[in-house]
């Protein structure tokens, strides 16, 4: 059975438990078209716009047009 050879110091233990290595939350921006929060440089999932152009046709907009 594996047993530690030496006591782990408080500094080493606390360094391991610290939040230094944990990931940050992604940055979110407001979509300029519909003002939904989205990740930068991605197509908006709510309206389908990217860089001021419609890239993906959304079903909700199709229903409104009919």
C-alpha positions as CSV (number, residue, x, y, z in Angstrom):
1,X,0.0,0.0,0.0
2,X,1.3,3.4,-0.9
3,X,2.3,5.6,2.0
4,X,3.8,9.1,1.9
5,X,7.5,9.2,2.6
6,X,7.5,12.6,4.2
7,X,5.0,15.1,5.7
8,X,3.6,17.5,3.1
9,X,4.3,21.0,4.3
10,X,1.5,23.5,4.8
11,X,2.9,25.7,2.0
12,X,2.9,22.9,-0.5
13,X,-0.5,21.7,0.6
14,X,-2.0,25.2,0.4
15,X,-0.4,25.8,-3.0
16,X,-2.1,22.8,-4.4
17,X,-5.4,23.8,-3.0
18,X,-5.2,27.4,-4.2
19,X,-7.3,28.8,-7.0
20,X,-4.3,29.7,-9.2
21,X,-4.8,26.8,-11.6
22,X,-8.6,27.0,-11.8
23,X,-10.2,28.4,-15.0
24,X,-11.7,31.8,-15.2
25,X,-15.2,32.4,-16.4
26,X,-15.4,33.2,-20.1
27,X,-15.8,36.9,-21.1
28,X,-19.3,37.7,-22.3
29,X,-20.4,40.6,-24.5
30,X,-23.8,41.9,-25.6
31,X,-24.8,41.0,-29.1
32,X,-25.0,44.3,-31.0
33,X,-28.1,43.1,-32.8
34,X,-30.3,41.5,-30.1
35,X,-28.3,42.4,-26.9
36,X,-28.1,38.8,-25.7
37,X,-24.9,37.9,-23.8
38,X,-22.6,35.8,-26.0
39,X,-18.9,34.8,-26.1
40,X,-16.9,37.1,-28.3
41,X,-16.1,36.1,-31.9
42,X,-19.0,33.7,-32.1
43,X,-22.4,33.6,-33.9
44,X,-25.2,34.7,-31.7
45,X,-27.4,31.8,-30.8
46,X,-30.5,34.0,-30.3
47,X,-30.5,35.9,-33.6
48,X,-27.9,34.2,-35.8
49,X,-25.9,37.4,-36.5
50,X,-22.1,37.7,-36.6
51,X,-20.1,40.8,-37.5
52,X,-23.3,42.6,-38.5
53,X,-24.4,40.0,-41.0
54,X,-27.0,37.2,-40.7
55,X,-25.1,34.0,-40.8
56,X,-27.7,31.5,-39.5
57,X,-31.4,31.7,-40.3
58,X,-33.3,31.3,-37.0
59,X,-36.7,29.5,-36.8
60,X,-38.3,32.3,-34.7
61,X,-37.6,34.8,-37.4
62,X,-39.1,32.5,-40.1
63,X,-42.3,32.1,-38.1
64,X,-42.6,35.9,-37.7
65,X,-42.2,36.5,-41.5
66,X,-45.0,34.1,-42.4
